[in-house]
Structures are given as C-alpha cells and as structure tokens.
Amino acid sequence: MQNTILGPIGIAFIALYLVSLLVIGWLANRARKENTLRDYYLAGSSLGSLSLFFTLYATQYSGNTLFAIPGNAYRNGFIGLSVAAAVMALVLVYFLFAGRLNILAKQHSFISVGDFIKWRYSNKALLIAINSIAIITLVSYALGNFKAIGLLLETASGGVIPFAAGILILGAIMAVYESLGGLRGVVWTDIIQGSLLFIGCLLLFFAVTTLNPAVDDSGLTTLGSKMADYFTHEIDLIGFMSVVLLVGIGAAVYPQALQRIYIARNPSVLRKSYVALFFMPLLTTVPMILVGISVAEWLPGLGTAESENVVVYAIGHITQSYPSVAWLLVLYLGAAVAAIMSTIDSALLSLGSTVTKDIFGRAGRQIEEENLYKISRMTSWVLMAVMVMLAIALPQTIWALMIFKFELLIQIAPAIILGVRTASVRGSAILWGLICGCIVAVALKTIPTGGMDLSAPLGLHAGVWALGINLLVVFTVNVGMSVSGKQSAKALP
C-alpha cells in the first residue's frame, strides 16, 4: 500500500478534476460583469442560497475533516465530538451578527474586513492590528494546507508526485482559476469541491463501519452505545465547552467567512444557507469521528503520525478483502484534495483583498479602479508563489502555528460582533481589549513556567481566557470613555 496507493486510474481522476477547475476559472472570467475589485473579490455581492451554502460548506470543512479529525478520534475517542458541536455553535454565532453585517456591506460597499473596521471605528491603529492578525491567520492557514496537500499527493502516488512538485502543480492551478475568475471562480469550484467532500465522508463512513471483515453486524449499535456512555459518564464538560467557544467564535470571524457574509444577496439568503449549514456536522464531522473510533477497534497500534492517515490505512485494509471497492480510495483522495484546495483558495483570496484594498488601495488613494483590478489579479499570483515557496521551505513546525491561530483569531470577535450589534462600543476600547487579549493568549502559550502547562488553565484554552480579559478591558475602557463624555460615532441599522 505504501508504493501504489494511487494507481493510474486514480491519477487520471485527479487530473480530470484539476482540469475541470481550470475550465471553471475560464468560464467565471467570461461571466464577470465589470473590471472592479467588487466583482473580483465579491462576485457582484449577489449569491443565492444554494451557491452560498456550497461555498460556506467547502470553505468551512478543510483537509482537517479527513485527516486531523479521524486521527484525533482514533487516539482520543469521542472527545472529538466537541469539534462537531463547535461547528454547529459557529452557525449560531453567525446569527448574532451576519444579517446586520450583510446590510451594512451593501450600504457601504465593503470589500475587505478592513473596510468594515475603518468605517465603524475610524481608528487606524485598530485597522492595522486587525489586519495583522488576519494576515497571520490566513498565512498560517494556507501554509498548513499546502503542506498537507503536498504530503497527501506524495504518499498517495508512492513518490511519483514529489512533495514539492505536488505543491507547485496545485499552486499554479489555483493561481490560474483564482486570477481568472476571482471569488466567482472560487465559488463555482466550491460547488464541485463541496459535493466531493460530502459524498466522500458519507461513503467512507458506511464503508468503514459495514464492509470491514472485523466489524460484526452490531458495529453501528456498538458505536451508538459507546457515544451514549461517553456523554453520560466520561465527558469533560469544561474542556468540551472550551473547544466549542474557541472554534465556534473564532471560526465565525475568519476573514473569508466574513467576506461570504458580504456576498450574500440579502439577509434572508444568509439565513437559509446557515440553517442548512447547521446540520452539516452531523453528516460530515460526526461520521469522520466515528470512522476514527471504529478503526481504533480493529486496527490498533498506529502512532501519532500514522493515525493522521488512519482513513488511508482503513481503506487499504478494506480493499484487500473487497477489491471491488478500490474506487473508494480514489474518491477519498479526490475529496481530500478538494477540501484542502477550497480552503487554500478562499484564504488566499481574502489575503489578496486585504493586501490590495487595505494596503495598495489606502497607500495610493489616486489609483484608478481599473488599475486596482489589475493589481488584484497580479496579487493572486504573487501571494500564491510566496505561499508555495514557504510551504516547501519551512519545517513542519508550521503546524503549531495553525493550532495557535484560533487563540489569536478569537480576539478580533469583539471588534466584529460588538461593532455590528451596538453603536456604543468605541474603537479605543476595542483596540485596548484586542491588545490585552493577544498578550494574555501569547503569554499563556509561550512563557516558561517551570514545566507547568498554562496553555489551558482549569481546562479552558488560553484563547478563551484571553477573550474574557479582552471583553473585560473593552467594557472597562468603554465605561470610562462614557463617563468622560465621549460619544460613539456610528448609528447602526
């Protein structure tokens, strides 16, 4: 299995899929209505419920769904269900602010996250701070996924596609369809990528739980009873809720998630898409968790690194007994490539909008819209090239930065959610809260403590503690400014 995981048919399937993405990019380019940043980065801001759902789904579920989640479940059991709960909570967080933000985006022509921050707070220091966190998050997100896809193709092809070559090939393909079609091209490709991911997760679940010779007819019943027992006796409620808060709030303010709010046709379209998205963890995340737990029963002994590829080992084990389902591995690899690419292209497009709109656009205010559009297309190529080179050159410790991203990302939630919900919160209060929250998060994660682990005091993640400090500072500074008589500058709808 190590040498021939992906045969000629599998390589042909992946190649056909990649060619289809280039065709979609070309079609999206022909469908553009104008040479503007709004059309390039927001696809005209008129997406309907179906297309919005697919781009949200494909962006939200990355390669972690097919690698990290089942691997974690293999090692730690049902504790991974906290991730599924967090993804469902994420949708509830959206309902707190997404509808109003969509209205504001239409009224004030927001393109980047920085557009909202600049309009709402008129605080240059806060704009720089939030853009800095957004850039760190997006870069780490893209780098980690680039490494994942390079390792996947190298492993799956038995070395026929080297690590660096895989990253270069897919990076070039993404740069082509992204620079051609902008967000419209990304959304169209997300429909294919989301469909592959959804079908792949469900088929893998049924294959692992029913086709494996080591699993008897009561396999699904056994999983159900074990899950019930976990929630009845073993659940660490504080740790569970910590993950729900960290991921649920942090992922809601991903720059690419906020731009998806901008592009919805209206708040009604957003609500319909979010309602459907709320149930998707039950059909995507939970099945992959159960896959990891099932494999741990009949294929024990995998190390930490090996368990990240637990699904590949499981499918290889099944196909040895049932050669007729060898196509399942090809489908899995296609779903994995699709999931990873959909997160990379969305992250890089959001990064491009920040660079083009908030750096080039604000530094050169006299640049004409047509020229900014040209800069945006060149930016896609430049950013893709930089990310590809970094992904190839940097060591594997980049994964640690990926894990840390939520600890920082959650600190910008007050700026977005409170900024949308209330007109009374001030930019200075948000800035001081953001600074204090980031300092606490970094300190808890990095300061030496004589061997004591402070990354999760009392079971709560450092980012959750930091968010609490963040909000406390925002409230304190805001009250102080109210007492001093300073007024809020914005009236929100």
C-alpha positions as CSV (number, residue, x, y, z in Angstrom):
1,M,0.0,0.0,0.0
2,Q,2.9,2.4,0.6
3,N,4.0,2.1,-3.0
4,T,0.8,2.0,-5.0
5,I,-1.9,3.8,-3.1
6,L,-2.9,5.9,-6.1
7,G,-2.8,4.0,-9.4
8,P,-3.1,5.2,-13.0
9,I,-6.9,5.4,-12.8
10,G,-6.7,7.5,-9.6
11,I,-4.1,9.8,-11.1
12,A,-6.3,10.2,-14.2
13,F,-9.3,11.0,-11.9
14,I,-7.4,13.7,-10.0
15,A,-6.0,15.1,-13.3
16,L,-9.6,15.4,-14.8
17,Y,-10.8,17.1,-11.6
18,L,-7.9,19.7,-11.8
19,V,-8.6,20.4,-15.5
20,S,-12.3,21.0,-14.6
21,L,-11.2,23.7,-12.2
22,L,-9.2,25.5,-14.9
23,V,-12.3,25.3,-17.2
24,I,-14.5,26.8,-14.4
25,G,-12.0,29.6,-13.9
26,W,-12.1,30.4,-17.6
27,L,-15.9,30.4,-17.6
28,A,-16.0,32.6,-14.5
29,N,-13.7,35.1,-16.2
30,R,-16.1,35.3,-19.1
31,A,-19.0,35.8,-16.7
32,R,-17.5,38.8,-15.0
33,K,-19.7,41.9,-15.3
34,E,-17.0,44.6,-14.7
35,N,-13.3,45.0,-14.1
36,T,-13.7,46.1,-10.5
37,L,-12.5,44.9,-7.1
38,R,-16.1,44.4,-6.0
39,D,-16.7,42.0,-8.9
40,Y,-13.3,40.3,-8.4
41,Y,-13.4,39.8,-4.7
42,L,-17.2,39.6,-4.0
43,A,-18.6,38.2,-7.3
44,G,-21.0,41.1,-7.5
45,S,-22.4,40.5,-4.0
46,S,-25.5,38.7,-5.2
47,L,-25.1,35.0,-4.4
48,G,-28.2,32.9,-3.9
49,S,-28.8,30.3,-1.1
50,L,-27.5,27.3,-3.0
51,S,-24.2,28.7,-4.2
52,L,-23.7,30.5,-0.9
53,F,-24.3,27.2,1.0
54,F,-21.7,25.3,-1.1
55,T,-19.0,27.9,-0.7
56,L,-19.6,28.2,3.0
57,Y,-19.5,24.4,3.3
58,A,-16.4,23.9,1.2
59,T,-14.6,26.6,3.0
60,Q,-15.6,25.5,6.5
61,Y,-14.6,21.9,6.1
62,S,-10.9,21.7,5.3
63,G,-8.5,18.8,5.0
64,N,-8.6,18.6,8.7
65,T,-12.0,16.9,8.3
66,L,-10.4,14.0,6.5
67,F,-7.1,13.8,8.4
68,A,-6.9,15.5,11.8
69,I,-10.5,14.8,13.0
70,P,-10.5,11.0,12.4
71,G,-6.8,10.9,13.6
72,N,-7.8,12.6,16.9
73,A,-10.8,10.3,17.3
74,Y,-8.5,7.3,16.7
75,R,-6.2,8.5,19.6
76,N,-8.7,10.1,22.0
77,G,-12.2,8.7,21.2
78,F,-15.4,10.7,21.5
79,I,-13.7,13.8,22.8
80,G,-13.5,14.9,19.1
81,L,-17.3,15.4,19.2
82,S,-16.6,18.8,20.8
83,V,-15.4,19.8,17.3
84,A,-18.7,18.9,15.8
85,A,-20.6,20.8,18.5
86,A,-18.3,23.8,17.9
87,V,-19.1,23.8,14.2
88,M,-22.8,23.8,15.0
89,A,-22.3,26.6,17.5
90,L,-20.4,28.5,14.8
91,V,-23.7,28.8,12.9
92,L,-25.5,30.2,16.0
93,V,-22.7,32.8,16.3
94,Y,-23.3,33.8,12.7
95,F,-27.0,34.5,13.6
96,L,-25.8,37.1,16.1
97,F,-24.3,39.5,13.6
98,A,-24.3,38.2,10.0
99,G,-27.7,39.7,8.8
100,R,-26.8,43.2,10.0
101,L,-23.3,43.0,8.6
102,N,-24.7,42.0,5.2
103,I,-26.9,45.1,5.3
104,L,-24.0,47.3,6.2
105,A,-21.8,45.7,3.5
106,K,-24.4,46.6,0.9
107,Q,-24.9,50.1,2.1
108,H,-21.2,51.0,2.4
109,S,-19.7,48.7,-0.4
110,F,-17.4,46.7,1.9
111,I,-14.9,44.5,0.1
112,S,-12.3,43.6,2.8
113,V,-12.7,43.1,6.5
114,G,-10.7,46.3,6.9
115,D,-13.4,48.3,5.1
116,F,-15.9,47.5,8.0
117,I,-13.3,48.3,10.7
118,K,-12.3,51.6,9.0
119,W,-16.0,52.6,8.6
120,R,-17.1,51.5,12.0
121,Y,-14.3,52.7,14.2
122,S,-12.2,55.3,12.2
123,N,-9.2,54.0,14.2
124,K,-6.1,53.5,12.1
125,A,-4.2,51.6,14.9
126,L,-7.1,49.2,15.3
127,L,-7.3,48.7,11.5
128,I,-3.5,47.8,11.4
129,A,-3.9,45.5,14.4
130,I,-6.8,43.5,13.0
131,N,-5.3,43.3,9.5
132,S,-2.1,42.0,11.1
133,I,-4.0,39.2,12.9
134,A,-5.9,38.4,9.8
135,I,-2.7,38.1,7.7
136,I,-1.0,35.9,10.3
137,T,-4.1,33.7,10.4
138,L,-4.6,33.4,6.7
139,V,-0.9,32.8,6.0
140,S,-0.7,30.0,8.6
141,Y,-3.9,28.5,7.3
142,A,-2.7,28.5,3.7
143,L,0.8,27.2,4.6
144,G,-0.5,24.3,6.7
145,N,-3.0,23.2,4.0
146,F,-0.3,23.5,1.3
147,K,1.9,21.1,3.3
148,A,-1.0,18.8,3.8
149,I,-1.7,18.6,0.1
150,G,1.9,18.1,-0.8
151,L,2.3,15.2,1.7
152,L,-1.0,13.7,0.5
153,L,0.0,13.6,-3.1
154,E,3.4,12.3,-2.3
155,T,2.1,9.5,-0.1
156,A,-0.8,8.6,-2.4
157,S,1.3,8.4,-5.5
158,G,4.0,6.4,-3.8
159,G,6.5,9.2,-4.5
160,V,5.6,9.5,-8.2
161,I,4.5,13.1,-7.4
162,P,7.2,14.5,-5.0
163,F,6.2,16.8,-2.2
164,A,7.5,20.0,-3.8
165,A,6.1,19.1,-7.2
166,G,2.6,18.5,-5.8
167,I,2.5,21.9,-4.1
168,L,3.9,23.6,-7.3
169,I,1.3,22.0,-9.6
170,L,-1.7,22.6,-7.4
171,G,-0.5,26.1,-6.5
172,A,-0.2,27.0,-10.2
173,I,-3.7,25.6,-10.9
174,M,-5.2,27.6,-8.1
175,A,-3.5,30.7,-9.2
176,V,-4.8,30.4,-12.7
177,Y,-8.5,29.8,-11.8
178,E,-8.4,32.3,-9.0
179,S,-6.8,35.1,-11.0
180,L,-9.1,34.4,-13.9
181,G,-12.4,34.2,-12.0
182,G,-11.8,35.8,-8.6
183,L,-14.3,34.9,-6.0
184,R,-16.9,33.9,-8.7
185,G,-14.4,31.2,-9.9
186,V,-13.7,30.1,-6.3
187,V,-17.5,29.8,-5.5
188,W,-18.1,27.8,-8.7
189,T,-15.3,25.4,-7.9
190,D,-16.5,25.1,-4.3
191,I,-19.7,23.5,-5.6
192,I,-17.6,20.7,-7.1
193,Q,-15.3,20.5,-4.1
194,G,-18.1,20.6,-1.5
195,S,-20.0,17.9,-3.3
196,L,-16.9,15.6,-3.4
197,L,-16.3,16.2,0.3
198,F,-19.9,15.5,1.3
199,I,-20.2,12.3,-0.7
200,G,-16.7,11.1,0.3
201,C,-17.4,11.5,4.0
202,L,-20.7,9.6,3.9
203,L,-19.4,6.7,1.7
204,L,-16.2,6.4,3.8
205,F,-18.3,6.1,7.0
206,F,-20.6,3.4,5.6
207,A,-17.6,1.5,4.1
208,V,-15.6,1.5,7.3
209,T,-18.5,0.6,9.6
210,T,-20.1,-2.1,7.4
211,L,-17.5,-3.5,4.9
212,N,-14.6,-4.3,7.2
213,P,-14.5,-8.0,7.9
214,A,-13.5,-7.3,11.6
215,V,-16.8,-5.5,12.2
216,D,-19.9,-7.5,13.0
217,D,-23.5,-6.6,12.2
218,S,-23.7,-4.7,15.5
219,G,-20.9,-2.2,14.7
220,L,-23.2,0.8,14.4
221,T,-25.1,-0.2,17.5
222,T,-21.9,-0.5,19.5
223,L,-20.8,3.0,18.4
224,G,-24.1,4.4,19.5
225,S,-23.9,2.8,22.9
226,K,-20.3,4.0,23.4
227,M,-21.3,7.5,22.5
228,A,-24.2,7.5,25.0
229,D,-21.8,6.2,27.6
230,Y,-19.3,9.0,26.9
231,F,-21.9,11.7,27.3
232,T,-23.3,10.0,30.5
233,H,-20.1,9.3,32.4
234,E,-16.8,10.4,30.8
235,I,-17.4,13.9,29.3
236,D,-15.1,16.7,30.4
237,L,-17.7,19.4,30.3
238,I,-15.2,22.3,30.8
239,G,-12.8,21.1,28.1
240,F,-15.7,20.3,25.8
241,M,-17.2,23.8,26.1
242,S,-13.8,25.4,25.8
243,V,-13.4,23.9,22.3
244,V,-16.9,24.9,21.4
245,L,-16.2,28.5,22.4
246,L,-12.7,28.7,20.8
247,V,-13.7,27.2,17.5
248,G,-17.3,28.4,17.4
249,I,-16.4,32.1,17.9
250,G,-13.0,32.1,16.3
251,A,-14.1,30.5,13.0
252,A,-17.1,32.9,12.8
253,V,-14.7,35.8,12.3
254,Y,-12.4,34.2,9.7
255,P,-11.8,36.9,7.1
256,Q,-13.0,34.5,4.3
257,A,-16.1,33.8,6.4
258,L,-16.9,37.5,6.8
259,Q,-16.5,38.0,3.0
260,R,-19.1,35.2,2.5
261,I,-21.4,37.4,4.5
262,Y,-20.8,40.3,2.2
263,I,-21.5,38.4,-1.0
264,A,-25.0,37.0,0.0
265,R,-27.8,38.6,-1.9
266,N,-29.6,39.6,1.3
267,P,-30.1,38.5,5.0
268,S,-32.8,36.0,4.0
269,V,-30.4,34.2,1.7
270,L,-27.9,34.1,4.6
271,R,-30.4,32.6,7.0
272,K,-31.4,29.8,4.6
273,S,-27.8,28.9,3.9
274,Y,-26.9,28.9,7.6
275,V,-29.9,26.7,8.6
276,A,-28.7,24.1,6.1
277,L,-25.1,24.5,7.3
278,F,-26.1,24.0,10.9
279,F,-26.9,20.3,10.3
280,M,-23.8,19.5,8.2
281,P,-21.6,18.5,11.1
282,L,-24.0,15.6,11.7
283,L,-23.3,14.5,8.1
284,T,-19.6,15.3,7.8
285,T,-17.7,15.8,11.1
286,V,-19.5,13.2,13.2
287,P,-19.2,10.4,10.5
288,M,-15.4,11.0,10.3
289,I,-15.1,10.9,14.1
290,L,-16.9,7.6,14.1
291,V,-14.6,6.4,11.4
292,G,-11.6,7.1,13.6
293,I,-13.1,5.4,16.6
294,S,-14.2,2.3,14.5
295,V,-10.7,1.9,13.0
296,A,-9.1,2.0,16.5
297,E,-11.1,-1.1,17.4
298,W,-9.9,-3.3,14.6
299,L,-6.6,-1.6,13.6
300,P,-4.9,-0.6,16.9
301,G,-1.3,0.4,17.4
302,L,-0.9,3.3,15.0
303,G,1.4,6.0,16.2
304,T,0.5,9.7,16.3
305,A,1.9,10.5,12.8
306,E,0.4,7.3,11.3
307,S,-3.0,8.0,12.9
308,E,-3.3,11.2,10.8
309,N,-3.6,8.9,7.8
310,V,-5.9,6.5,9.6
311,V,-8.5,6.6,6.8
312,V,-6.0,5.7,4.1
313,Y,-4.9,2.7,6.2
314,A,-8.5,1.7,6.8
315,I,-9.5,1.8,3.1
316,G,-6.4,-0.1,2.2
317,H,-7.3,-2.8,4.8
318,I,-10.9,-2.9,3.4
319,T,-9.9,-3.1,-0.3
320,Q,-7.7,-6.1,0.5
321,S,-10.8,-8.0,1.4
322,Y,-13.1,-6.3,-1.1
323,P,-11.1,-5.4,-4.2
324,S,-14.3,-4.2,-6.0
325,V,-14.4,-1.1,-3.8
326,A,-10.9,0.1,-4.6
327,W,-12.5,3.1,-6.2
328,L,-13.3,4.3,-2.7
329,L,-9.7,5.3,-2.1
330,V,-9.7,7.3,-5.3
331,L,-12.9,9.1,-4.1
332,Y,-11.3,9.7,-0.7
333,L,-8.2,11.2,-2.2
334,G,-10.3,13.4,-4.6
335,A,-12.4,14.6,-1.6
336,A,-9.2,15.3,0.4
337,V,-7.6,17.3,-2.5
338,A,-10.9,19.2,-3.0
339,A,-11.3,20.0,0.7
340,I,-7.8,21.3,1.0
341,M,-7.9,23.4,-2.2
342,S,-11.1,25.0,-1.3
343,T,-9.7,26.3,2.0
344,I,-6.4,27.5,0.4
345,D,-8.0,29.4,-2.4
346,S,-10.5,31.1,-0.1
347,A,-7.8,32.1,2.4
348,L,-5.5,33.5,-0.3
349,L,-8.4,35.4,-1.9
350,S,-9.2,37.0,1.4
351,L,-5.5,37.7,1.9
352,G,-5.4,39.3,-1.5
353,S,-8.3,41.6,-0.7
354,T,-6.5,42.8,2.4
355,V,-3.3,43.5,0.6
356,T,-5.0,45.1,-2.4
357,K,-7.7,47.1,-0.7
358,D,-6.2,47.9,2.7
359,I,-2.5,48.3,1.7
360,F,-2.3,49.3,-2.0
361,G,-5.7,51.0,-2.0
362,R,-5.1,53.1,1.0
363,A,-1.4,53.8,0.3
364,G,-2.2,55.0,-3.2
365,R,-5.6,56.6,-3.0
366,Q,-5.4,58.0,-6.5
367,I,-5.1,54.6,-8.1
368,E,-7.9,54.1,-10.5
369,E,-10.4,51.2,-10.0
370,E,-9.3,49.5,-13.3
371,N,-5.6,49.5,-12.2
372,L,-6.5,48.2,-8.7
373,Y,-8.4,45.3,-10.5
374,K,-5.2,44.5,-12.5
375,I,-3.2,44.7,-9.3
376,S,-5.6,42.3,-7.6
377,R,-5.0,39.7,-10.3
378,M,-1.3,40.0,-10.1
379,T,-1.5,39.9,-6.3
380,S,-3.1,36.4,-6.6
381,W,-0.1,35.1,-8.5
382,V,2.5,36.8,-6.2
383,L,0.8,35.5,-3.0
384,M,0.4,32.0,-4.4
385,A,4.1,32.0,-5.4
386,V,5.2,33.2,-1.9
387,M,3.0,30.6,-0.1
388,V,4.2,27.8,-2.3
389,M,7.9,28.6,-1.7
390,L,7.3,29.0,2.1
391,A,5.3,25.7,2.3
392,I,8.2,23.9,0.6
393,A,11.0,25.5,2.6
394,L,9.6,25.9,6.1
395,P,9.8,23.0,8.6
396,Q,6.8,21.0,9.8
397,T,6.6,23.2,12.9
398,I,4.2,25.4,10.9
399,W,1.5,23.1,12.1
400,A,2.0,24.5,15.6
401,L,1.2,28.0,14.2
402,M,-2.0,26.5,12.6
403,I,-3.2,25.2,16.0
404,F,-2.4,28.6,17.6
405,K,-4.4,30.6,15.1
406,F,-7.7,30.2,16.9
407,E,-6.2,31.6,20.1
408,L,-5.4,34.9,18.2
409,L,-8.3,34.9,15.8
410,I,-10.9,34.8,18.6
411,Q,-9.5,38.1,19.9
412,I,-11.0,40.0,16.9
413,A,-14.5,38.8,17.6
414,P,-15.5,41.7,19.8
415,A,-14.5,44.2,17.1
416,I,-16.8,42.4,14.6
417,I,-19.7,41.2,16.7
418,L,-20.0,44.1,19.2
419,G,-19.2,46.5,16.4
420,V,-22.2,45.2,14.4
421,R,-24.6,44.8,17.3
422,T,-24.1,48.1,19.2
423,A,-23.2,51.6,18.4
424,S,-21.9,52.3,21.9
425,V,-18.7,50.4,21.8
426,R,-15.7,52.6,20.8
427,G,-12.6,51.9,18.7
428,S,-10.2,52.7,21.5
429,A,-11.9,50.3,23.8
430,I,-11.8,47.6,21.2
431,L,-8.1,48.3,20.5
432,W,-7.0,48.0,24.1
433,G,-9.1,44.9,24.6
434,L,-7.5,43.3,21.5
435,I,-4.0,44.2,22.7
436,C,-4.6,42.8,26.2
437,G,-6.3,39.6,24.8
438,C,-3.4,38.9,22.4
439,I,-0.8,39.5,25.2
440,V,-2.6,37.0,27.5
441,A,-3.0,34.4,24.8
442,V,0.6,34.6,23.7
443,A,1.8,34.6,27.4
444,L,-0.2,31.6,28.4
445,K,1.1,29.6,25.3
446,T,4.7,30.6,25.4
447,I,6.1,31.9,28.7
448,P,8.2,29.2,30.5
449,T,6.5,28.1,33.8
450,G,9.0,25.6,35.2
451,G,7.3,22.6,33.4
452,M,3.8,23.7,34.3
453,D,1.4,23.8,31.3
454,L,-0.6,27.0,31.3
455,S,-2.0,26.6,27.8
456,A,-5.4,25.6,29.3
457,P,-5.7,26.7,32.9
458,L,-8.6,25.0,34.6
459,G,-9.4,23.2,31.4
460,L,-10.1,26.4,29.4
461,H,-7.9,27.2,26.3
462,A,-5.6,30.2,26.5
463,G,-7.6,31.9,23.8
464,V,-10.8,31.6,25.9
465,W,-9.2,33.1,28.9
466,A,-7.7,35.8,26.7
467,L,-11.1,36.6,25.2
468,G,-12.5,37.1,28.7
469,I,-9.7,39.6,29.5
470,N,-10.3,41.2,26.2
471,L,-14.1,41.8,26.9
472,L,-13.3,43.0,30.4
473,V,-10.9,45.6,29.1
474,V,-13.4,46.6,26.4
475,F,-16.1,47.1,29.0
476,T,-13.9,49.0,31.4
477,V,-12.4,51.4,28.8
478,N,-15.8,51.9,27.2
479,V,-17.4,52.8,30.5
480,G,-14.5,55.2,31.3
481,M,-14.9,56.9,27.9
482,S,-18.7,57.2,28.5
483,V,-18.1,58.9,31.9
484,S,-15.7,61.3,30.2
485,G,-18.4,62.3,27.8
486,K,-17.0,60.9,24.6
487,Q,-19.7,59.8,22.1
488,S,-19.9,56.9,19.7
489,A,-19.5,58.0,16.0
490,K,-21.8,55.5,14.3
491,A,-25.5,54.8,14.1
492,L,-26.2,51.2,13.1
493,P,-29.3,49.9,11.5
